[in-house]
Amino acid sequence: MHACAQAGSSAFSGLKHYPGSMDNRYLSDEERKAIIAVEDFCNKHNLESETIDVATMGFLTKIKLKAKGLMNFPSIAFKEKVFHGVPTEEALQELLE
């Protein structure tokens, strides 16, 4: 039996279903807050964003992301800049500069 099946409900403790751009995934509160912060910032400033689900990516793509420092979650990237954690509006503004 898979470890998640053996763990019962504790396998998903701290994770909640997030209806939105990641509709079929379970996210931590920190990941959910980061996605909402970026979506709100982009809507406010008429910008586009893309949420990437690393779970659906292949091995080589994951290696490339790891080399760029994008395997600590949540991570927000713009061009060559990377921010880890839940961003403030000021942090997102700094990424754009």
Backbone bond lengths (Angstrom), bond angles and torsions (degrees), N, CA, C in turn:
res aa  C-N    CA-C-N  psi(-1)  N-CA   C-N-CA  omega(-1)  CA-C   N-CA-C  phi
1 M - - - 1.453 - - 1.527 108.59 -
2 H 1.331 116.14 138.78 1.458 122.06 -179.64 1.529 110.06 -64.75
3 A 1.322 116.67 148.51 1.469 122.57 -176.90 1.526 111.94 -57.67
4 C 1.327 118.09 -37.66 1.467 120.74 179.52 1.523 110.92 -65.07
5 A 1.325 117.12 -38.45 1.466 120.71 179.39 1.521 110.39 -67.43
6 Q 1.309 117.33 -35.18 1.462 121.48 179.32 1.525 111.40 -71.41
7 A 1.330 116.20 -29.71 1.463 120.38 -175.45 1.518 112.80 -76.66
8 G 1.324 117.77 -15.23 1.464 120.34 -179.10 1.509 110.86 66.49
9 S 1.317 118.12 -138.59 1.460 121.29 -177.37 1.521 112.03 -74.26
10 S 1.335 118.98 -17.51 1.466 120.66 -178.49 1.522 112.73 -69.91
11 A 1.329 117.74 -16.04 1.469 120.13 179.22 1.518 111.22 -63.65
12 F 1.339 116.90 -28.53 1.458 120.74 -177.48 1.523 112.46 -112.62
13 S 1.324 117.64 18.33 1.462 119.00 179.69 1.522 108.95 -65.45
14 G 1.309 115.80 136.86 1.461 121.28 -177.57 1.513 113.55 85.39
15 L 1.323 117.95 -4.25 1.458 121.98 178.45 1.520 108.73 -113.12
16 K 1.317 116.05 143.21 1.453 120.66 179.68 1.517 109.17 -133.54
17 H 1.334 115.31 151.42 1.454 119.64 175.45 1.515 108.05 -70.44
18 Y 1.315 117.50 133.29 1.450 122.72 -178.27 1.516 109.01 -117.16
19 P 1.320 118.46 106.79 1.456 118.89 177.73 1.518 109.43 -75.45
20 G 1.273 117.35 123.66 1.459 121.82 -178.65 1.502 109.36 160.87
21 S 1.321 115.87 -144.62 1.461 120.77 -175.34 1.528 112.68 -65.03
22 M 1.323 117.75 -18.85 1.469 122.10 178.90 1.523 107.93 -113.91
23 D 1.315 117.43 49.61 1.453 124.44 -167.31 1.525 115.24 -54.01
24 N 1.314 119.18 -36.96 1.459 120.75 -175.15 1.523 113.37 -99.64
25 R 1.301 119.02 20.99 1.460 122.46 -176.55 1.520 110.88 -120.99
26 Y 1.306 115.17 158.94 1.457 121.99 172.46 1.516 107.18 -106.56
27 L 1.323 116.28 131.69 1.455 121.98 -175.44 1.520 110.61 -125.68
28 S 1.330 115.17 152.28 1.462 119.40 172.88 1.531 108.01 -73.02
29 D 1.329 116.47 164.30 1.464 120.25 177.52 1.523 110.86 -59.16
30 E 1.333 116.58 -39.33 1.465 120.96 -179.35 1.523 110.92 -64.06
31 E 1.330 117.42 -43.65 1.464 120.58 178.56 1.529 110.79 -64.66
32 R 1.317 116.40 -42.79 1.467 120.75 179.43 1.530 110.67 -62.15
33 K 1.335 117.02 -44.20 1.464 120.81 -179.98 1.528 111.31 -64.27
34 A 1.341 117.37 -38.00 1.469 120.50 179.14 1.529 110.71 -65.42
35 I 1.327 117.13 -42.67 1.466 120.53 179.44 1.523 110.18 -63.28
36 I 1.317 116.75 -44.79 1.467 120.94 179.96 1.522 110.92 -63.53
37 A 1.340 117.41 -42.11 1.471 121.22 179.99 1.521 111.02 -61.55
38 V 1.325 116.63 -44.13 1.472 120.24 -179.85 1.526 110.56 -67.95
39 E 1.336 117.34 -44.33 1.459 120.29 179.34 1.528 110.98 -61.15
40 D 1.327 117.86 -43.50 1.464 121.66 178.88 1.526 111.31 -63.49
41 F 1.333 116.43 -44.71 1.464 121.29 179.63 1.524 110.22 -60.99
42 C 1.313 116.77 -45.99 1.468 120.71 -178.35 1.524 111.51 -66.22
43 N 1.320 117.28 -39.94 1.468 120.25 177.07 1.524 110.76 -63.31
44 K 1.325 116.48 -42.09 1.464 122.01 -178.84 1.527 112.02 -64.36
45 H 1.338 116.53 -36.00 1.467 121.31 -175.49 1.533 113.05 -105.66
46 N 1.336 116.30 13.60 1.465 121.96 178.40 1.534 111.83 55.07
47 L 1.326 115.60 47.87 1.461 122.84 179.06 1.523 109.25 -115.89
48 E 1.302 116.04 163.04 1.461 121.24 176.35 1.523 109.46 -105.57
49 S 1.324 115.50 148.99 1.459 120.67 175.35 1.519 108.63 -135.61
50 E 1.311 114.95 162.77 1.454 121.14 177.32 1.521 108.31 -135.49
51 T 1.314 116.16 127.83 1.462 121.71 176.05 1.515 107.22 -98.09
52 I 1.317 116.26 125.54 1.461 121.43 -176.15 1.524 109.38 -107.34
53 D 1.315 115.62 128.26 1.456 122.38 177.61 1.526 108.21 -94.28
54 V 1.310 116.36 102.91 1.458 122.08 -176.38 1.535 111.03 -64.75
55 A 1.329 117.25 -26.52 1.466 120.66 -178.45 1.520 112.70 -62.58
56 T 1.320 117.46 -23.96 1.467 120.63 -177.96 1.531 112.86 -95.01
57 M 1.310 117.56 0.37 1.465 121.40 -176.15 1.522 111.82 -89.01
58 G 1.323 114.69 155.56 1.452 120.87 177.17 1.522 112.14 -78.40
59 F 1.312 115.49 170.02 1.456 122.43 -176.45 1.530 112.35 -59.48
60 L 1.334 118.75 -47.60 1.467 120.91 -177.71 1.524 111.82 -63.92
61 T 1.319 116.82 -38.37 1.463 119.91 177.94 1.517 110.21 -63.85
62 K 1.335 116.76 -41.17 1.466 120.55 178.13 1.522 111.41 -63.03
63 I 1.324 117.55 -38.46 1.473 121.45 177.35 1.525 110.05 -63.04
64 K 1.331 117.19 -42.39 1.468 121.03 178.78 1.526 110.79 -63.50
65 L 1.319 117.09 -42.33 1.464 120.40 177.80 1.523 111.60 -64.32
66 K 1.319 116.35 -40.77 1.467 120.61 178.47 1.528 110.59 -61.38
67 A 1.331 117.27 -40.32 1.463 121.66 178.87 1.531 111.35 -63.85
68 K 1.329 116.75 -28.82 1.466 121.12 178.89 1.530 112.23 -88.36
69 G 1.342 117.30 -0.74 1.456 121.11 179.45 1.513 113.79 82.24
70 L 1.324 117.19 24.55 1.457 120.54 -175.56 1.520 113.99 -106.20
71 M 1.313 119.15 23.23 1.455 120.55 179.65 1.529 112.66 -105.09
72 N 1.310 118.42 5.48 1.464 122.15 171.20 1.519 106.14 -99.16
73 F 1.318 117.34 127.84 1.454 119.69 -171.16 1.508 111.67 -111.03
74 P 1.303 117.93 146.38 1.453 126.47 -7.39 1.523 111.22 -78.10
75 S 1.323 116.30 150.37 1.456 123.39 176.35 1.515 109.25 -128.48
76 I 1.320 115.27 138.68 1.458 121.23 176.52 1.519 106.56 -121.10
77 A 1.321 115.87 130.09 1.468 120.31 -178.12 1.517 110.32 -126.48
78 F 1.330 115.14 142.60 1.462 122.55 172.91 1.514 106.64 -143.69
79 K 1.322 115.40 118.37 1.463 122.64 -173.70 1.523 108.24 54.72
80 E 1.306 119.90 -118.83 1.472 121.31 -178.19 1.526 113.16 -100.10
81 K 1.334 117.22 3.11 1.458 121.14 -178.55 1.523 110.20 -94.44
82 V 1.341 115.88 143.14 1.462 121.82 -179.71 1.522 108.69 -132.07
83 F 1.338 115.48 136.73 1.464 121.86 175.18 1.519 107.24 -122.97
84 H 1.334 117.56 133.01 1.464 122.45 178.80 1.521 109.28 -108.34
85 G 1.312 116.55 137.87 1.453 121.88 178.02 1.513 111.57 103.19
86 V 1.321 115.47 -169.56 1.461 121.37 179.02 1.525 107.70 -84.38
87 P 1.332 117.62 117.53 1.459 119.76 -175.10 1.524 113.38 -81.71
88 T 1.307 115.23 148.17 1.457 120.85 168.90 1.522 107.27 -88.70
89 E 1.307 116.60 169.17 1.468 119.40 177.50 1.529 110.28 -61.82
90 E 1.328 116.81 -36.22 1.466 120.81 179.02 1.533 111.00 -64.94
91 A 1.322 116.87 -40.49 1.467 120.57 179.04 1.523 110.64 -64.74
92 L 1.316 117.06 -40.08 1.469 120.11 178.06 1.522 110.63 -67.30
93 Q 1.326 116.71 -38.33 1.463 120.39 177.53 1.522 110.66 -62.65
94 E 1.340 117.60 -40.44 1.464 122.26 178.03 1.534 111.53 -63.18
95 L 1.330 117.11 -35.53 1.470 119.85 177.65 1.526 111.16 -62.40
96 L 1.328 116.61 -33.23 1.461 120.95 -178.15 1.532 112.83 -76.38
97 E 1.315 115.97 -24.38 1.482 119.60 -176.26 1.510 111.91 -76.52
